[in-house]
Amino acid sequence: MKHVVFYDAACPLCSNARRVIERLDWFKRIYWIPLQEIEKTEYKSFITQNRNVYDEIHMITSKGKVLKGFDTVRRVLTLLPISLPISLLLYLPFMDKIFSPLYMWISKNRYDWFGRYDSPKTQ
């Protein structure tokens, strides 16, 4: 089973990050689902489970664990051979205390900085 990542396809930052990560995902371990199309998938109930899916990237690991925000980012980085060494540093003690707030700050300001697509970029 692949890891499933839910991303905001209306966000240029999110869409471009997905495209880059897809190119680096040499073993095709990540399956990407745009939030704007989640209703068409088997994961449609995921969005109704009181999750802030538009504020933080979410992931369901291949083992069924749900991650969000910075935890998703560092997990995704562990799946890419090229970023594995760097990602391991993100698991050091207190790294989440630094990078979780940084992630949330970027997430909250992404539309102001990068705009928003009129029609979501799902490809």
Order of alpha helices (4+ residues) and beta strands (2+ residues): beta-alpha-beta-beta-beta-alpha-alpha-alpha
